[in-house]
Amino acid sequence: MVGSGAFGALTVGNVKWVWWFFGMCWFLHIIFALGKSWAESAKVRGGDSGAVYSKLAGLTVIVWFCYPIIWVFAEGFGNFSVTFEVLIYGILDLISKCVFSLILMSGASSGYETI
């Protein structure tokens, strides 16, 4: 998924959209797994793990949907400057990593090891 975006960014011409489409296929597969199979596994474990997982999966899906949108406008159409692109990616990275970690650690009082 990430590799496809990188190849698309380095490719000149319309071939970059083939790489974007290939990356989106993997992206949708991961989103499906987050929403269906892995969510069912978290609920089976019981306790608070299902609630913590729901928060983590929801945050991941929302933030990860922003990455391909930014790629389309920055790399695909060239509408964003490099500075703005890097700034937005940095903000998305902070949200997806730091906020994710804070939510995960908030489950520590209820036994996060069950996740």
Summary of the structure (lengths in Angstrom):
residues: 115
radius of gyration: 16.7
end to end distance: 24.8
largest distance: 51.7
contacts: 326
relative contact order: 0.13
helix: 86%
strand: 0%
